[in-house]
């Protein structure tokens, strides 16, 4: 599937495909849009930020769709998606995270490689405020995608090998920074 997604990088409708993959991944699709975003940013670094915007909009709208699945159609569709991906255990953990801090949980999930669809569907199923989902998604998803775009815009293709090699470590570092940012904001406000 990864190769199939990357194959769209050379197509003239690549931005639309990126939008659709970002939308679908936030609600039901298994492949993160980063795969195509990276392929596009490597091939045309000058358009990296445009692709990040397309990816961000698609992802936030897809998160809203995931919320709808959880809110209105959990028994019919949402539970099957959760079961299909074998993330039932994560789903129950998400409930606990939402009880502690729904905004923070969604924001961290939106920035990391955690299956975001679990969080969007769960937000609807657990009746988390729709505004909370949208606000957290509107901050975290663009932060993730624009960070990727910036790396390719400024450093070009050589950064791909670095990201591939240190992906897990980079994810942990950026997540810690994101959480610290929320802590600082909370302490200041």
N, C-alpha and C positions, 0 to 999 in steps of 0.2 A: 504494500500500500504506500509506503514511504516513497519508493521509486515512482509509483504512479502519480503521486502528488507532485514530486519534484519535476516530473515530465511536463508539467504545465508551465514551467518557468519561461519557456521559449515561445509560448503561444501568445497571439495578440490579445486574447481575452483573459490573460493571466490575472489581472487585478480583480475581475469579476469572480474568477475561480477562487482567488484568495479570500474575497469577501464571503463567498458561500461556504468555504471550508471553515473559516473563523466562526461564522454563524452556527454551522452544524456542530462544530467541536464543543461549543459552549452549552449545547443541549443534548447531543446524542452521538456524534461522530468520534471515532477513536483516535484519529491522527491530529496532533496539534498543528495549528496554522503556521507555527514557527518554521516548519520544514519548508513550506513554499515561500514564506517570507524571506528566509535565509537564501534560498535559491534565487529569488528575484533580486534581493539586495546585492548578492554576489555578481549577478549578471549586469545589473544597472545600478551601481551605487548612488548615482545622482538622484534616483527616484526612491531611494530607501525610505525616506520620511513619508512620501506619498503612500507607499505600500504599507507602512506602519499605521497610517491613518485609516486606510481601507480595512486593514486587519482589525484595528481597534473598534471601529464602528460595527463591523460584522460581528465581532465577538460580544460586544455589549448588547446588541440587538438579539443575538443568539442566546445570551444569558437571560434576557427577558422571556424568550420563548421557552427556555428551560424552566423558568419560574412558572410559566403558564402550565407546562406539562405537570409540574409538581402540585400546583394549586388546584387545577381543574381535573387533571387526568392521571393522577398518581396511580390509582389502582389499575387503570386500563393500560397505560403506557409507561409511566415513570418507574414503577416497581420492576417492570420487565427490563428497562434500560439498566437499572442498578444491578439486577440479577445477571444480565447478559455480560456485564463487565466484571462480575465477581467482586463488587465493592460494597456488599451489604454491611460488612464490618465497618468500613469507613463511613457509611451512611449513618450508622448509629453514633459514631464518634462526632460526626458533624452536628447531630442534635445537641450533644453536650457543649460543643464549641459555640453554637448559637445561643445557648442559655447563658454562657459567660459573656460573649461579645460578638454578636452577629456581624457587625460591620467589620471588625478586625479579622474575623474568620474568613469572610468573603474576600476581603482585600488581600490577605496573605495567599489564599487559594488562587486568586486571580493573577497573582504575580509569579507563582511557582508552577512547576510541572505537575502539581497535584491535579487529579482529574476534576477540572472545573465544573463539568456537567453535574457531578455529584452535588456540588454546592448550590448550583442554580436550581436544580430539581428539588433538593432538600429545602431551599429557601421557600419555595412555593408550598411544598408539602407541610412544612412546619409553620406556615403563615407568617414568615418574617416580613417586615415592612417592605413593600415593593420599592419605596424610595431608598431604603438602606441598600438593597441589592443593586439598584441602578447607580447610586453614588459610589459605593465601594468598587463596583465594576468599572465605572467611568474614571476612577483614579488608577486602579491596579492594572487593568488590561493595557491601556496606553503606556503606562510606565514600563511594562514588560516589553511591548512591541517597539516602542520608540528607543529603548535601550539597545535592542538588537539592531535597529536601523542605524543608530548613531555609531555603533561599532563598525558596521560595514561602510557607512558613509565616510568615516574618518580613517579607517584602517584598511578597507578593501578586503579582498579574498583571503589574505593570509590570516586574518582573525578567525576564520572558520575552523582551521585546524586547532587553534588554541581553545576555542569554545568547545569543540567536540571532545578534546582531551580533558578539560577541566570543568565540564558542564555541571556535575553534581556539586563540586566545591563552589563554583560561581553562584549556583542557585542558593546554596546555604548562606553565603556571604551577603548576597543581595536581599535575601529574606530577613536576615538579622538586621541589616540596615533599614529595611522597610519597617520592621517591628519597632526598632529603636526610634524611627521617625514618628510613628504613631504614639509611642510613649512620651516623647518630647512634646508633641502637640498636645497630648492630654494633660501633661504637667503644666504647660504654659497656659493653656486655656482653662 
